[in-house]
């Protein structure tokens, strides 16, 4: 007797970011995700400074979806939504492929390869959609490494995740996002305080950053989830 195989539904988290036509791009990205995946779980929207280059502040949030699609299928839909909002990834994808080939062949990434990838990643953009997690799975899936390193590295990814899924655990680290966020926030505050202490701007001498945060929550209507 043939067994009926039911599709596996997984919760996936997607990051959204924009610093060009920010509000329109974020709203368009959220609507594109709704059309592609159905109901969404949305974090608050945050404004953050550009990372890795001088540019306008970004708007960032994360969205949760429930889907049986494969990783490659999800990413293809994300690229289509980005393209509909003027995003071009050709140079970035070429750099990523070169870097991944170097990693697999020698374990070393050349400065030229890293530069191609970095120059494209750290640049202004209309809409950036990245798949962060695929359920509890970890490793290389459809040629894409999950969960993404950005979760543990950047406040604009981990902060929104901790807001909307505080008790959910990182697939590799094992700690919940709320705990990871608290620890990252302490490190960022300490680094900011050290920067103030070493080269204080006018009027900031002795200033405490205990209430400082790398994220600034803003109100942006995104419609029904």
N, C-alpha and C positions, 0 to 999 in steps of 0.2 A: 504494500500500500504506500502510495506516494504521500509524503508529509507536506503539508501546506506551509510554506515559508512566508512569514509576515515580515514586512520591512521593519528595520530597526529605526525607531525615532530617537534622534539625539538632540540635546540642547547644545546650541553653538552660540558663541559670543563673537560679535563683529564690532570693530572699532570704526568710528566715523570721525573725520577731521576735515576742516576747511579754513583757509585764511584768505581766499579770494571770493568775493560775493558770498560771504560766509553764511548769512542767515538763509538766503535763497538756496544755496548749495546744500546746506544741512537739511532743510525742509524737503528739497527734491530727493536727496539720498534716502531719507526716512520713507518717503512715499514710494520710491523705487523698491526698497526692501519689503514694504507691505505688499506691493503688487507681486513680487517674486516669491515671497515666503509666507504671506498671511500675517496673522496677529504678531505683534512684537512686544518684547519687554524692553522698555526704554529707561536708561539712567537719566539723571539730570544732565543739563548741558553746562559745560565749563569753558571759561576762557583761559588760555594758557599762552605763555610767551613762546615764540618760535624756538625750536631746539636745533642747534647745529648750524644755524645761519642767522643773519640779520634779516628780519622780515616782520610783517604784521602779525599780531596775535592770532592764534587759532581758536576756533570753537571745536570742542571735542565732546563725544559721548560714546556709550556703547549700547548695542542693541542685541537682545537675545532672540533667537529663533528656535523653533522645533521643526526638524526636517529629517526625512529619510534619504535626501540626496547625498551623493558622494562628495568628497572634498573638492575634486576637480570640477564637478558640476556647480557647486556653490561658488567657487572662485570665478568661474566663467560668468556667472550671473553678476557677481560684484564688478567685474571688469566692464561688463556691458552697461551697468548703471553708471559707473564712473565716466565711461565714454559719452554717455548721453548728456553729461554735465561738463564736457570739454576736457576731461582728463586724458592725457596721452602718456602711456607707460612704456613705449617701445624701447627707449634708452635704458630705463630702469630694469626692464626684464632682461635685456641683453647683458647688463652688468651683473644681475643676479645669477644668470646662467653661467657666465664666465667665472664668477666667484665660487659657485657650487662645484664647477668642474675642477677648479684648483683645489678646493677642499678635499674632494674625493681622490684626486690624483696624488697630491703631495702633502695634504694637510696644511698647506701654507697658501695664504692669499696675497698676491702681489699688490704693491701699492697702486699700480695702474688699475687693476681690477677693483680693488677696494675703492679707488677714487671715482670710478664710473658709477658704482653703486651708491656711494655716499653723496655725490653731487646731485643725483636724481632724487634720492630719498629726502635729503635735507634741502628742500626747495619749496617755494610757494606752490599752492595747488588749489584747484577749485573743489575737488572732492577726493578724499582718500578713504577707501573701504578695505579693511583687512580682516581676514578670518583669524581669530585669536585662539579658539578652542574648538574641538570636535568631540563633544561628549567628554568622556574620561580617557579617551585614547591619547597616546603619546608616541612620538617617533615620526618617521618620514612616511607620509600618507599621500599617495598620488603625486609624489615628487615634492611635497611641501612639508616642512618641519613644523610640528605642532606639539604642545602649545607654543605660541610665539614668545620669544625672549623679551619682547617689548612689555609683556605683562609685569615682569619683575623689575624692569629697568626704568620705566617712565611713569611719572605721576599722572599724566593725562590719560593713561590706559588703566592703571591699577586703581586710581581714585574712583572713577565712575563704576568700575567693576565692584569695588567694595561697597558702594552705595546700593547697587541694585541686587547684588548676590553676596552679601557679607558672609554667609555661612558656607558657601560653596567652596570646595577645596581645589587648589591648584593640582592638575593631574600628575605632576612630577614632584613638586616640592611637598605637597601633602598638607600644607597649612591653609587655613581659610583666608579668603581675600581680605576680610576685615583686619586680621592679625598682620598679614603682609603689608597692608596699607599703613597701619600704625607704625610699624618698624621703618618703612620707607620714609614716612613723614618725619620721624625723629631724625633720621640721617640727613634729610634735606634741610631741616631746620638747623641742625648743628653746623652743616656746611655753610648755610646762609649767615649764621651768627659769626662763624669764623671769618667769613669774607668781610662782614661789617667791622669786626674787631681789627682786621689787618689793614684795611683801607676804607675807613668810614667816610661816606659822603657827608657834605656839610649838614650839621644839625642832627646827625645820627649817633654821635658818640655816646656810648653807654646804653644804647637802645636795645631792648629785649625783643626777640622775635618769637616769644612763646606762643603768640597767637597767629604767627605768620603761616601762610599756606601757599603752595605753588599753584593752586587752582582757585579760580574765582567763579562761583556759581552765578549763572545768569538765567533770566526767565525767557524762554523761547517756546511759543506754542507750536506743538508738533502734531496736533490732532489726536484722535482716539487711538489707543494702542491696539 
